[in-house]
């Protein structure tokens, strides 16, 4: 018997890309193999970060065809204009509605990335339950934090054009121990970070203290309008350090 959809709970799951193929196509447009972006080179022996694949090939059997074609598309559609510009490093004004939409799309993506990286038998019950809740709520839950930033693709290509990292997050806040996952997604010039908590979230996670205020917070929506991209960008080395970072106990 086919596994049911983690979101609607009805249709059988299908093999789908976590990042829409339309974004892979946009990545081809903004990161051609040209000297300006860094021509492909032969990797040195033992190299671990030579990535020239511009297809974002992260797939998972978690959602049915109806959720993929309707629910997921409805989440991404309001973000498409911004994402096309952000993947190219171009300017865009984000208002409150767009930040909510972008945070919701990133949160959905963050739920699927850990599932794509492990067999179904190892999927945490908390993530499975949250997929169902998100289908009803259509927004990140209270306590979730979502940030976006700009990756310095021009100086690092072709070493990285698309990437997803999941790291455990153990956090102590006001005498409470909290656990969750930090999901980092990089696509072209655009990168995002989502923290998904396993249980009760802390009252605050100050990303500015961890990254020198180089991210824009899109969830919760605290400011009405903000200009993309942020003034500062992240190099590959900083991105690697960020994905491995464990916050100090406040």
Secondary structure, 3 states (H helix, E strand, C coil): CCCECCCCCCCEEEEEECCCHHHHHHHHHHCCCCCCCCCCCCCCCCCCCCCCCCCCCCEEEEEEHHHHHHHHHHHHHCCHHHHHHHCCCCCEEECHHHHHHHHHHHHHHHHHHHHHCCCHHHCCHHHHHHHHHHHHHCCCCCCCEEEEEEECHHHHCCCCCEEEEEEEEEEEECCEEEEEEEEEEEECCEEEEEEEECCCCCCCCCHHHHHCCCCEEEECCCCCCEEECCCCCECHHHHHHHHCCCCCCC
